[in-house]
Structures are given as C-alpha cells and as structure tokens.
Amino acid sequence: MTIDLAPRTDAAVLRIVDPATGEAVGELPVADERAVTEAVRRAAAAFPGWATTPPARRGELLRQAAHALAARAEEVAALNTRETGKPAADALGGVQAGVGTLLQYAELGPLHRGKALRGAWDAVDYALPHPRGVVVALTPWNDPVAVAAGLLGAAIVSGDTVVHKPSERCPHTGALLNEILAGVLPEGVLVGVTGDGGTGAALVEQPGVAVIAHVGSTATGRTLALVGAANDVHVIRENGGNDALVVDAGVDPVWAAEQAALGAFANTGQICTSVERVYVHRDVAEAFTAALVEQAEAWTARLGPLVDERMRTAVQRHVDEAVARGARALTGGSVPEGPGTFYPATVLVDVPGDALAVVEETFGPVAPVTVVDDFDEGLARAAADRYGLAATVLTPDMDHAHRAAATLPVGTVKVNAVFGGAPGGSAQPRRASGAGFGYGPELLDEMTTTTVVHLGLPKVAG
C-alpha cells in the first residue's frame, strides 16, 4: 500500500532553527530510498547474532550504553533545548530519565522469563519468549530522549535490532542519541536514520521489518496500524491524548488550580498526558478559576517556546475558534510580540463542548474550563471523548475516586495528582490514543513473541 506519514519537507535536508531565537541550529540530510534500505539491511544482518547473544550480555552492553549517555547528558540536553525550546532543566531531566530507563531495561531484560505449563505427568510444557526481529522505532520531539530510551532499550535488551528515526523536529538530538548508544553496541544492533514523514513511510514498508513502535500523532498511528495489518507486522503505538481533569467539590481550590496549571502548562503544554480539558464542580468553580488565572500568569513568565511556528499557529487556531463561538480568554489567548515561538498560558471559559479546544488535542498551554453541576456530570464529560490516554480526578471522596478508576475509558487514571506514578508502571492507551504497552516491564512482552513447547518422552527402540 502507498502511505504518506505527514509532515513532509520535500527537501534533501532538514533545517532546524532555535524556536526561542530563530537562529539556525543546523541541517541534516533526509535519508533517501537507498539509505533507508541499507539501514534495514544492516539491522536485519545483525539480528541473528544479537538474538542469540546471552540476555545477560545484552543487558551489560545496554548498561554500558546508558552510562555513555549519562556522560554526555548535558551535551544532549543542550542540543534538545536548541532544537525544541524545551527548558534547560527539563531537557536535562529528560536525558536523565532516559538513562534511568535504559538501566531499568538492562536489569529487566535478563529476567524476562517464560512460563512452565502443567501437562501430562510424563511431559514438560513451557513457553519461551523470542525476539521478533527488526524494530522500526519512530519517536517524538516533545521528550525525545526519555521516550526513545524506552522503545530502544526494551527492543535491544530483548534481542531485537532497531532502526530508529527521530522526529524531524529534533533530528540532531536523535542523531546524537543514536551515535552515543550505537557506539557501545555491536554493528547493526541500532541504526539511526534522519528524515521526515516520507522517510518514516519508506522505513515501515521495508521487507523484513517485524515491529513498528510509534509515539506520535493519532493520524500517523492509524496509518501505521493499517501498514502493520497489511504486512503482518506487530505495531505498538502511543498516540494523541485529550486528557480530562475533573475537580470535585470539597477540594482546596487553590491546590486544585496548582495541579491544573502543572498539568496544562508544563513543557508549554507539549506533553502527551497534558491536561487538555478541565471540568470543575460549581461549588468551587469561582475560586478555582480565579486561582488558575493567577497560576497561568505566573507560568507565562517562565514558559519556553512552542516547538515551532507551525505548532503555534495550530494552538492559536484552537483558541480563535473557541473565542469566535463565545468562549472568553481570561488570560493569554494571543501571540506575543518579539522573537521566537512563545505563547502565553491561557485560560478559556464558556467554551462550547464541541469546540476544537475541547474535542481535539491542542498541545499547547491552553486550559479550557467547563463548570459542571456535580461529580457525575464531570465524570461523564471526561469519558465522552474519542481518545483514551489518561485522565485525572481531584477529589476528597474515595467513592468518587474508585468510580473514576472503574469507569473512565483510559489507560491511566490519576487521583489527586496530575503527574507521577510508581517506577516500572505501564499502561495501555485506548481508542484513538493507540494500542499496546509502550513502556514498563510489559513492553518486553511487546518486543518478543512466545513459543509454547511440548516435550514428551520418546519410545525407545528395542
């Protein structure tokens, strides 16, 4: 089938500018068909040897790769900041999270075990995990090191080989990450490719690809699901989200506003699990909204830029459409003067329920607030969405908390904290948000396939 994974540059090089200053960061070539074919060939050639490498050895090499990344963390983080505008501390934190993830998989991989099965008394039945083959990993720009480390680490330690194409919005960061990790691993275990959506399309259509692992837009994820079905390729995808926050009666409205602001404005709203919709109980709505406006104005002073002008235009379009239909921007809501692609933290009220800012992922620092009459209405509105990534409930009522966990059709339900979670946690996105475990120990299951063995006793001659 013919596919097109937008956006395309239709150019021989990717030219990146600093979104904070507009200054050039650099340019990298867009891989052509020959380069794509060669990348997959190298990974496929390396697979038999890597698949039969003892898991403990694979884990040790991945551990060395993690330490190599840690040694250059500041360099990688600085490049990430220049390419995407991610604040320096957040960028460094993302690299450090990536190091931690690689180290976790270095430990978990050798412990990934099969199962013994009860069969006949004179036979042995067991299940063994086997690496799948060549993994094409397509990773995003908003947290490029941490997200890539999960997919790459799980695949590599499982015995798969990987062709990694980072987002065309941060190709230098992705290329440096690939260079650091591949420098420790055997030839062909990790092969980096730079390019745009057309490059990704060419990669996933290559013969010999066994897995497509994608973190990015819903539209691209759906296309990849079709490619996987047509080519018998396993697809893991974490796609868009439109995460709701439900604020119940009885909570401290100032604390709730702090949580909402963190969820909506951190990383300039460019997080897969950012708060995109807020449903607040009428009893606390006035105090909550006033506190959220104060929070937004404080956040604006320290926000980094949006990743590029294309993203800022999309965010402004959502805001303009809502305002044109009767919404009010209590703060923010317009492009500021000056260089860079900055955008203020924005609080919208009186937003129609079918406005773009409510039904689509804005991916910017925008918090649309809707007042509801009771918790049940807030829960119902939170659930009535085509996405299924995550949702948060702030409530003092444990019955409400348990009902939210039982009924919200999302992969992750968070109670009384917009971010956080235990190390090693994992979740399955639903509906338009994707499919499969994209992180945690369960990602090792996604990166492997299982063979069930029945071993009976022979009848000996004589």
C-alpha positions as CSV (number, residue, x, y, z in Angstrom):
1,M,0.0,0.0,0.0
2,T,1.1,3.6,-0.6
3,I,1.3,5.7,2.6
4,D,2.4,9.2,3.5
5,L,3.3,10.0,7.1
6,A,3.0,13.8,7.1
7,P,4.6,16.2,7.6
8,R,7.0,16.1,4.6
9,T,9.7,18.5,3.9
10,D,10.1,17.6,0.2
11,A,13.7,18.7,0.6
12,A,17.1,17.0,0.7
13,V,17.9,18.3,4.1
14,L,16.2,19.1,7.4
15,R,16.9,22.7,8.5
16,I,16.3,23.4,12.2
17,V,16.1,26.8,13.9
18,D,16.0,27.6,17.6
19,P,12.4,28.3,18.5
20,A,13.5,30.7,21.2
21,T,15.6,32.9,18.9
22,G,15.1,31.9,15.3
23,E,18.8,31.2,14.9
24,A,19.9,28.3,12.8
25,V,20.7,25.1,14.7
26,G,21.9,23.1,11.7
27,E,20.8,20.8,8.9
28,L,20.9,17.1,8.4
29,P,20.2,15.1,5.2
30,V,16.9,13.4,4.6
31,A,17.6,9.7,4.1
32,D,16.8,8.6,0.5
33,E,15.4,5.2,-0.5
34,R,18.9,3.7,-0.8
35,A,19.8,4.9,2.8
36,V,16.5,3.5,4.2
37,T,17.0,0.1,2.5
38,E,20.6,0.0,3.8
39,A,19.6,0.8,7.3
40,V,17.1,-2.0,7.5
41,R,19.6,-4.4,5.8
42,R,22.2,-3.6,8.4
43,A,19.7,-4.2,11.2
44,A,18.5,-7.5,9.7
45,A,22.0,-8.7,9.2
46,A,22.8,-8.1,12.8
47,F,19.7,-9.8,14.1
48,P,20.7,-13.5,14.1
49,G,23.9,-12.8,16.1
50,W,22.2,-10.4,18.5
51,A,19.2,-12.7,19.1
52,T,21.5,-15.5,20.2
53,T,23.6,-13.3,22.4
54,P,23.0,-14.3,26.1
55,P,20.5,-12.0,27.7
56,A,22.9,-11.1,30.5
57,R,25.4,-9.9,27.9
58,R,22.8,-7.9,26.1
59,G,21.9,-6.3,29.5
60,E,25.5,-5.5,30.2
61,L,26.0,-3.7,26.9
62,L,22.8,-1.8,27.4
63,R,24.1,-0.7,30.8
64,Q,27.3,0.5,29.2
65,A,25.3,2.4,26.6
66,A,23.3,4.1,29.4
67,H,26.5,5.2,31.2
68,A,27.8,6.5,27.9
69,L,24.6,8.6,27.6
70,A,24.9,9.8,31.2
71,A,28.5,11.0,30.5
72,R,27.2,13.3,27.7
73,A,23.9,14.2,29.3
74,E,24.5,18.0,29.4
75,E,25.6,18.0,25.7
76,V,22.5,16.1,24.6
77,A,20.2,18.3,26.8
78,A,21.6,21.5,25.4
79,L,21.0,20.3,21.9
80,N,17.5,19.3,22.7
81,T,16.8,22.8,24.1
82,R,18.2,24.5,21.0
83,E,16.1,22.3,18.7
84,T,12.7,22.2,20.5
85,G,12.8,25.1,23.1
86,K,12.5,22.7,26.0
87,P,13.7,24.5,29.1
88,A,17.2,23.5,30.1
89,A,16.3,21.9,33.4
90,D,13.5,19.9,31.8
91,A,15.7,18.8,28.9
92,L,18.4,17.6,31.3
93,G,15.8,15.8,33.3
94,G,14.6,14.1,30.2
95,V,18.0,12.8,29.4
96,Q,18.5,11.6,32.9
97,A,15.1,9.9,32.8
98,G,16.3,8.2,29.6
99,V,19.4,7.0,31.3
100,G,17.3,5.6,34.1
101,T,15.0,3.8,31.7
102,L,18.0,2.2,29.9
103,L,19.4,1.0,33.2
104,Q,16.0,-0.4,34.2
105,Y,15.7,-2.4,31.0
106,A,19.3,-3.6,31.4
107,E,18.2,-5.2,34.6
108,L,14.7,-6.4,33.5
109,G,15.8,-7.9,30.1
110,P,17.8,-10.8,31.5
111,L,15.0,-11.5,33.9
112,H,12.3,-11.7,31.2
113,R,11.2,-15.3,31.6
114,G,8.9,-17.8,30.0
115,K,6.3,-19.9,31.8
116,A,6.1,-23.6,32.8
117,L,2.8,-25.2,32.0
118,R,1.1,-28.2,33.6
119,G,0.6,-31.0,31.1
120,A,0.9,-34.8,31.2
121,W,2.9,-36.2,34.0
122,D,5.5,-37.7,31.7
123,A,6.0,-34.5,29.6
124,V,7.3,-31.0,30.0
125,D,5.4,-28.0,28.7
126,Y,6.8,-24.5,28.7
127,A,6.7,-21.1,26.9
128,L,9.7,-19.2,25.7
129,P,10.0,-15.5,24.7
130,H,11.9,-14.9,21.4
131,P,13.0,-11.6,19.9
132,R,10.8,-10.6,16.9
133,G,13.4,-9.2,14.6
134,V,13.9,-5.7,13.2
135,V,12.1,-2.9,15.0
136,V,11.4,0.4,13.3
137,A,11.1,3.0,16.1
138,L,9.5,6.3,15.2
139,T,9.9,8.7,18.2
140,P,8.6,12.2,19.0
141,W,10.1,15.6,19.7
142,N,8.5,16.6,22.9
143,D,10.5,14.4,25.2
144,P,12.9,12.8,22.6
145,V,15.4,11.1,24.8
146,A,13.2,9.7,27.5
147,V,10.6,8.3,25.1
148,A,13.2,6.9,22.7
149,A,15.1,5.3,25.5
150,G,12.1,3.2,26.5
151,L,11.5,1.8,23.0
152,L,15.2,1.3,22.1
153,G,16.1,-0.2,25.5
154,A,13.3,-2.7,25.6
155,A,13.9,-3.8,22.0
156,I,17.6,-4.1,22.3
157,V,17.7,-6.0,25.5
158,S,15.0,-8.4,24.2
159,G,17.4,-9.4,21.3
160,D,15.7,-7.3,18.6
161,T,17.7,-4.9,16.4
162,V,16.4,-1.4,15.8
163,V,16.3,1.2,13.1
164,H,15.5,4.5,14.8
165,K,14.1,7.6,13.1
166,P,13.7,10.5,15.5
167,S,11.2,13.3,14.8
168,E,12.1,15.7,12.0
169,R,11.7,18.5,14.6
170,C,14.7,17.3,16.6
171,P,16.9,15.3,14.2
172,H,20.2,16.5,15.8
173,T,19.2,15.3,19.2
174,G,18.0,12.0,17.9
175,A,21.2,11.6,15.8
176,L,23.4,12.3,18.7
177,L,21.5,9.8,20.9
178,N,21.8,7.1,18.3
179,E,25.5,7.8,17.9
180,I,26.2,7.5,21.6
181,L,24.2,4.3,22.1
182,A,25.3,2.6,18.8
183,G,28.9,3.4,19.7
184,V,28.7,0.8,22.5
185,L,26.6,-1.8,20.8
186,P,27.6,-4.3,18.1
187,E,27.4,-3.2,14.4
188,G,23.8,-3.0,13.2
189,V,22.0,-3.5,16.6
190,L,21.0,0.2,16.5
191,V,20.9,2.1,13.2
192,G,19.9,5.7,13.1
193,V,18.1,7.4,10.2
194,T,17.2,11.0,9.8
195,G,14.4,12.3,7.7
196,D,10.8,13.4,7.5
197,G,7.4,11.7,7.2
198,G,8.3,10.3,3.8
199,T,11.4,8.6,5.4
200,G,9.2,7.0,8.0
201,A,6.8,5.8,5.4
202,A,9.7,4.2,3.4
203,L,11.1,2.6,6.6
204,V,7.9,0.8,7.7
205,E,7.3,-0.6,4.2
206,Q,10.7,-2.3,4.0
207,P,10.7,-6.1,3.7
208,G,11.9,-7.7,6.9
209,V,10.5,-5.3,9.4
210,A,8.9,-7.2,12.3
211,V,7.8,-4.4,14.6
212,I,6.7,-0.8,14.2
213,A,6.9,1.2,17.5
214,H,5.5,4.7,17.3
215,V,4.9,7.5,19.6
216,G,3.2,10.5,17.9
217,S,0.0,11.7,16.3
218,T,-3.2,9.7,16.0
219,A,-3.4,10.2,12.3
220,T,0.1,8.7,11.8
221,G,-0.6,5.9,14.3
222,R,-3.7,4.8,12.4
223,T,-1.9,4.7,9.1
224,L,0.8,2.6,10.8
225,A,-1.8,0.2,12.1
226,L,-3.0,-0.3,8.5
227,V,0.5,-0.9,7.4
228,G,1.0,-3.5,10.1
229,A,-2.2,-5.3,9.2
230,A,-1.3,-5.4,5.5
231,N,2.3,-6.6,6.1
232,D,1.9,-8.9,9.1
233,V,3.9,-6.5,11.3
234,H,3.4,-6.0,15.0
235,V,2.5,-2.4,15.8
236,I,2.9,-0.7,19.2
237,R,1.6,2.9,19.3
238,E,1.1,5.6,21.8
239,N,-0.8,8.4,20.0
240,G,-2.6,11.6,20.8
241,G,-4.5,12.3,24.0
242,N,-7.2,14.7,25.1
243,D,-6.8,14.2,28.9
244,A,-9.5,15.5,31.2
245,L,-9.2,16.8,34.7
246,V,-12.2,16.6,37.0
247,V,-12.2,18.9,40.0
248,D,-14.7,17.7,42.6
249,A,-16.4,19.7,45.4
250,G,-14.6,19.8,48.7
251,V,-11.1,20.1,47.4
252,D,-8.9,23.2,48.1
253,P,-9.5,25.3,45.0
254,V,-6.0,26.9,45.1
255,W,-4.3,23.5,45.3
256,A,-6.6,22.2,42.5
257,A,-5.6,25.2,40.4
258,E,-1.9,24.5,41.0
259,Q,-2.5,20.9,39.8
260,A,-4.4,22.1,36.8
261,A,-1.7,24.6,35.9
262,L,1.0,22.0,36.2
263,G,-0.9,19.6,34.0
264,A,-1.9,22.1,31.4
265,F,1.2,24.4,31.2
266,A,4.3,22.2,32.0
267,N,6.6,22.0,28.9
268,T,4.4,24.6,27.4
269,G,1.6,22.1,27.2
270,Q,3.6,19.8,24.9
271,I,3.3,16.6,26.9
272,C,1.3,13.5,25.7
273,T,-0.5,13.5,29.0
274,S,-1.1,17.2,29.4
275,V,-4.4,18.4,30.8
276,E,-6.4,19.4,27.8
277,R,-9.9,19.7,29.4
278,V,-11.0,20.8,32.9
279,Y,-14.4,20.1,34.4
280,V,-14.8,21.8,37.7
281,H,-17.7,21.4,40.2
282,R,-19.8,24.5,40.5
283,D,-19.3,24.8,44.3
284,V,-15.5,25.5,43.8
285,A,-15.6,26.9,40.3
286,E,-15.3,30.6,41.0
287,A,-12.4,30.3,43.4
288,F,-10.7,27.6,41.3
289,T,-10.9,29.7,38.1
290,A,-9.5,32.8,39.8
291,A,-6.6,30.8,41.2
292,L,-6.0,29.2,37.8
293,V,-5.7,32.6,36.2
294,E,-3.1,33.6,38.7
295,Q,-1.3,30.4,38.1
296,A,-1.4,31.0,34.4
297,E,0.1,34.5,34.6
298,A,2.9,33.2,36.8
299,W,3.6,30.3,34.4
300,T,3.7,32.6,31.4
301,A,6.8,34.3,32.8
302,R,8.8,31.1,32.7
303,L,7.4,29.1,29.8
304,G,9.7,28.1,27.0
305,P,8.6,28.5,23.4
306,L,6.4,26.1,21.4
307,V,8.5,23.8,19.2
308,D,8.0,25.8,16.0
309,E,5.7,28.3,14.2
310,R,3.6,25.5,12.8
311,M,2.7,24.4,16.3
312,R,2.0,27.9,17.5
313,T,-0.4,28.5,14.5
314,A,-2.3,25.3,15.4
315,V,-2.6,26.4,19.0
316,Q,-3.9,29.8,18.1
317,R,-6.4,28.3,15.7
318,H,-8.0,26.3,18.5
319,V,-8.2,29.4,20.7
320,D,-9.5,31.7,18.0
321,E,-12.2,29.1,17.0
322,A,-13.4,28.8,20.6
323,V,-13.5,32.6,21.1
324,A,-15.4,33.1,17.9
325,R,-18.0,30.8,19.2
326,G,-18.5,32.6,22.5
327,A,-15.6,31.5,24.8
328,R,-13.6,34.0,26.8
329,A,-9.9,34.1,27.4
330,L,-9.4,35.2,31.0
331,T,-5.7,35.5,30.4
332,G,-3.5,34.8,27.4
333,G,-5.0,33.8,24.2
334,S,-2.9,35.7,21.7
335,V,0.6,35.6,20.1
336,P,3.0,37.9,22.0
337,E,5.3,40.3,20.3
338,G,9.0,39.5,19.9
339,P,11.2,36.8,18.5
340,G,10.7,33.1,19.0
341,T,7.5,31.0,19.1
342,F,6.4,31.8,22.6
343,Y,2.7,31.5,23.6
344,P,1.2,32.5,26.9
345,A,-0.5,30.2,29.4
346,T,-4.2,30.6,28.5
347,V,-7.4,30.1,30.5
348,L,-10.6,29.7,28.5
349,V,-14.1,29.7,30.0
350,D,-17.6,29.4,28.4
351,V,-16.2,27.1,25.8
352,P,-18.7,25.2,23.6
353,G,-18.5,21.5,24.2
354,D,-17.7,20.8,20.6
355,A,-15.1,23.4,20.2
356,L,-11.7,22.3,18.8
357,A,-10.0,23.2,22.1
358,V,-12.3,20.7,23.8
359,V,-12.6,17.8,21.4
360,E,-9.1,17.8,19.9
361,E,-5.6,17.8,21.4
362,T,-4.4,21.4,21.4
363,F,-0.8,20.5,22.5
364,G,-0.1,24.0,23.9
365,P,-0.5,25.9,27.2
366,V,-4.3,26.2,27.0
367,A,-6.8,25.2,29.8
368,P,-10.4,25.2,28.7
369,V,-12.5,25.3,31.9
370,T,-16.1,24.0,32.0
371,V,-18.3,24.3,35.1
372,V,-20.4,21.2,35.9
373,D,-23.2,20.8,38.4
374,D,-21.9,17.6,40.1
375,F,-19.2,15.0,40.0
376,D,-21.3,12.6,37.9
377,E,-21.6,15.2,35.2
378,G,-17.8,15.9,35.3
379,L,-17.1,12.2,35.1
380,A,-19.5,11.7,32.2
381,R,-18.0,14.6,30.2
382,A,-14.5,13.3,30.9
383,A,-15.4,9.9,29.5
384,A,-17.2,11.2,26.4
385,D,-14.1,11.5,24.2
386,R,-12.6,9.6,21.3
387,Y,-9.2,9.5,22.9
388,G,-8.2,7.2,25.8
389,L,-4.8,8.0,27.1
390,A,-5.2,9.3,30.7
391,A,-7.4,11.3,33.0
392,T,-7.1,12.9,36.4
393,V,-9.6,13.3,39.3
394,L,-9.1,15.7,42.2
395,T,-11.5,14.6,44.9
396,P,-11.7,14.1,48.7
397,D,-14.3,11.4,48.2
398,M,-12.9,7.9,47.9
399,D,-16.2,6.6,46.4
400,H,-15.8,9.1,43.6
401,A,-12.1,8.1,43.2
402,H,-13.0,4.4,42.9
403,R,-15.8,5.1,40.5
404,A,-13.4,7.1,38.3
405,A,-10.9,4.3,38.3
406,A,-13.6,1.8,37.4
407,T,-15.4,3.7,34.7
408,L,-13.1,6.1,32.9
409,P,-12.2,4.5,29.5
410,V,-8.5,5.5,29.6
411,G,-5.2,3.7,30.0
412,T,-4.2,5.7,33.2
413,V,-6.4,7.2,35.9
414,K,-4.6,9.5,38.3
415,V,-6.3,10.5,41.6
416,N,-5.2,13.7,43.4
417,A,-2.0,14.2,41.3
418,V,-1.8,15.2,37.6
419,F,1.7,13.6,37.2
420,G,3.5,10.8,39.0
421,G,3.4,7.1,39.3
422,A,5.5,4.2,40.6
423,P,8.7,3.2,38.8
424,G,8.0,0.4,36.3
425,G,4.4,1.3,35.9
426,S,2.8,0.6,32.5
427,A,-0.5,1.3,30.7
428,Q,-2.3,0.5,27.5
429,P,-3.8,3.5,25.7
430,R,-7.2,3.0,24.1
431,R,-9.2,4.0,21.1
432,A,-7.6,7.0,19.2
433,S,-4.8,7.1,21.7
434,G,-3.2,3.9,20.5
435,A,-2.7,0.2,21.4
436,G,-0.2,-1.9,23.2
437,F,2.1,-1.4,26.2
438,G,4.5,1.4,25.3
439,Y,6.7,1.4,28.4
440,G,7.3,-0.6,31.6
441,P,8.1,-4.3,32.0
442,E,5.2,-5.2,29.7
443,L,7.0,-3.6,26.8
444,L,9.3,-6.5,26.9
445,D,6.3,-8.7,26.0
446,E,5.5,-6.4,23.1
447,M,9.1,-6.7,21.8
448,T,9.0,-10.5,21.9
449,T,6.9,-13.4,20.7
450,T,6.1,-16.6,22.6
451,T,6.7,-20.1,21.5
452,V,5.0,-22.9,23.5
453,V,6.9,-26.1,23.7
454,H,5.5,-29.6,24.4
455,L,8.4,-32.0,25.2
456,G,7.2,-35.6,25.6
457,L,9.1,-38.8,26.2
458,P,10.3,-40.8,23.2
459,K,9.6,-44.5,22.6
460,V,13.0,-46.1,22.5
461,A,13.7,-48.8,20.0
462,G,14.5,-52.3,21.3
